[in-house]
Amino acid sequence: MKIVLEQKWQQAISKRVSPFLLWIATGMMAVSVVGCTPASLVAQGIERELPQYVGPADRYDVDIIGLKVNEGSAESVVAVGERVRPEGAPVIDQLALNLEGVVYDRATERLSQVGSARLTAVIKTYDLVDFLEAYRNVRSAEIMLRSPNYATIRVRPQLGDFSLPAGISVDVTGQIVGDGTRLNFEVSDVSAAGIDVSAIAAQRLSHLINPLADLQGLPVEVNITSVMVAGETIGLEVVGDPNSLKL
């Protein structure tokens, strides 16, 4: 009798639960199908490759436009990264990579061809300060920006026989410019405690500070075409040579 009652109880429960479980299962299948569309699979594959192409980041988001599944191609791929850490450069606060004429090999899950590559990057002054203090021979750096591409970098340099009294910093004024893969600071004036010392220290400080960043570590030959500053932000526009892309 006990067994019969338990069986009836289980059957009654299953009649109530089954529709609910079916609804849950259907929903999970729908999510699974949406998450595994060809576009999303290609996007996930490209997203996995971005750290080696550009550098590790807190996050990458990939959007694919005009995907042709049978051909494994797309009109464009737009990847947006947050807090990207490329080799030889400060942390990039925000990065947008636009690849056009993309061919993707689904078998190897790798890009096999790119028609053109453009990149925009935003660097914050505090990240540039951290980079200079970590990888350049300066201490207590401060950066003040002025549109369109001017800057004053205040540092306590360590220049061997060129020394300053304790508590005195050097103000280095100039322009932030692109030169191939390098982001350089072209020094125009140098002063310490209000005294012009450009003739003594300009060239030394230029060698000490530069480059502010170098993108030669990317798997594509790039050219920094534009530099703009505003507030605490340095904006870069970069063009890559798709023929040099190491896929």
Buried (B, 14 or more C-beta within 10 A) or exposed (E): EEEEEEEEEEEEEEEEEEEEEEEEEEEEEEEEEEEEEBBBBBBEBBBEBBBEBBBBBEEBEBEBEEBEBEEBBBEBBBBBBEBBBBEBBBBBBBBBBBBBBBBBEEEEBEBBBBEBBBBBBBBBBBBBBBBBBEEBBBEEBEBBBEEEBBBBBBBBBEBEEBEBEEEEBBBBBBBBBBEBBBBBBEBEEBBBEEEEBBEEBBEBBBEBBBBBBBBEEBBBBBBBEBBBBEEBBBBBBBBBEBEEBEB
